[in-house]
Amino acid sequence: MKHLFAFCALSFVLLGSSLALGAEAYHPQIAAHRGASGYIPEHTLPAKAMAYAMGVDYVEQDVVMTKDGKLVVMHDIYLDTTTDVAKKFPGRQRADGRYYVSDFTFDEIRSLRVTERFNPKTGKAVYPGRFPDAPIAYQVPSLEEEFYQVQSLNKSTGGNTSVYVEVKQPDFFMEQGLDILKGVIDTMTKFGYNEKDSKAILQTFDYESLLRARELGWKGELCMLVTASGQSTKNDKERHAWLRTPEGIKEVSRYATIYAPNFNLLAVPTADGSGYTLSNIGELARQNGMKLHSWTLRKDDLPKGFKNFDEVLDVSFKQLKVDGMFSDFPDLVIAYLKENKLR
Ligand code: CA
């Protein structure tokens, strides 16, 4: 009798777990795009702490390399769109008028003040409704500081937030004699992020870097970013067109665990821009065993073909059912997911 009872209990447990497996609960992961960048200047440590406190799954780091080989967290290879470099270092621009991260040392970059993104030609804010240019000495963080902050917050709060690290334009840095991809992988390895199940993702727009990351021993999650135009420093529009073909997607899946097209490649605007149609590339990525992530949801800069932010959220999570999404406003996305019982 005792055995029979134990058998029944065991069956019940097994039945319960198989039901749970069968249900395949959908819980999309949210990445804070450059931190909580809709509210506070992008890629500052306060922007990352704010995003962390919003309960995101991932905090994003875009990584560039200084003249003296230090990894810092900034979106552009230029310093003149988010700092006061033009005022502090007049004459240090190249012939094209731009101030390059790779022409400045870490100490020089640390002396700059980070502000909300602006157009270097006009000085006007890219997103006028966002954080004003207040006299606050925000600085450019190093990649190590970002990792220390996330890991320290995980300890102090008992949280489990991950990092989502993008190697910016590795081909450009290689031309400057700076091996940024190797530098990023070495640093992530040092912080315990280079394991199959570590709480970290390495992302890139550069297909060659996707392959090379595996050659360099990257064991973790690897994300292929896909865009309509290719990278800005090299003419790879054709490469990115190939990355959206069934053949290209299959080839990517040999290296990448995540496929991450721009949102307008999933919800493609109609010719007159009044609406959109859904593409099948996300489905193809899934058929090849990859997760589907996308970018970037902004309530003050809607994707083409969309009239309001709620519609963007509905399409993302009820139709496309993306596995992960980047947003400048991660709190709004998380609130939506909670309302819809997806979190
Ligand atoms: Ca990025």
Residues whose N, C-alpha, C, O or C-beta is under 5 A from the ligand:
A	BS01	CA	D62 E166
